[in-house]
Structure formats: structure tokens, C-alpha cells
Amino acid sequence: MQVNIFGKPRCGKCVTTKKKLSHFLGRWGIVDKVAMTFYDMSTPDGLAEGAYNDVLNIPTVIIRDGEKDLARWDGVVPKTEEVRMHLQDRADAAAH
């Protein structure tokens, strides 16, 4: 599974989102099952990846399983329970 975060280093909501997701991946014990990538939308590479993913607002978080998008949040810090539903429960199911 993959978590993609699109944002900017000086964006408060973006930094909060990145720290929150990193914290919970560790707390839920799934950091080895879920890859997290931060795309800096102030760089050409980040903008290109953002354009490919139709990112219009930051932060944007996209949770993917392979090529399938499981969840997406645009312009908001995702709620912990919503993230848990897509990440922890799915990672636990894959482990059993």
C-alpha cells in the first residue's frame, strides 16, 4: 500500500498531515507495510506528479493499493479514524 501526500514544506496543514500520518503508521505497527511519499508542490517534479494526480488543493492525501485509489482527501488534514479505516484495517487483513 502507498500513501502519497502532496503539499509544500511551509504549509502548516501539509506539515501536520505528514507528521500525523507518519506517527500513526508507526503507532499502528504498519510502517513496514505502507510506503509514504511526500511530493513537494513547490518543485517542478512535485508539480508534475501533482498534475498527473489532478491535485488542485494542498494538502492532498491519496491512499493506493497497487493501481487502485482507496481514499483521497483534498485541502484538509484527514481525520484519524478515516485513515485508520483504510490503512490499519486493510494492513491487518493482509497480514492474516
DAGI-V399890 format. One record per pair of residues at least 4 apart in sequence whose ideal C-beta (glycine too) atoms are under 6 Angstrom apart, sorted by the first residue. I is the first residue (numbers start at 1). J is the second residue. Records with the same first field share a line. If there is no record, write none. Layout:
BEGIN
I->J + J
END
This chain:
BEGIN
1->34 + 65
2->35 + 64
3->21 + 34 + 36 + 63
4->37 + 62
5->17 + 18 + 38 + 61
6->39 + 41 + 50 + 55 + 58 + 60
7->11 + 14 + 58 + 59
8->14 + 41 + 42
11->58
13->59 + 77
14->58 + 59
16->20 + 77
17->59 + 77
18->38
24->28
25->30 + 31 + 34
26->31
28->88
30->34 + 91
33->91
39->46 + 49
40->46
41->46 + 47 + 50 + 58
50->55
55->60
57->74 + 75
60->74
61->73 + 78
62->69 + 72
63->70 + 71 + 86
64->69
65->70
70->86
71->86
73->78
78->82 + 83
83->87
84->88
85->89
87->91
END
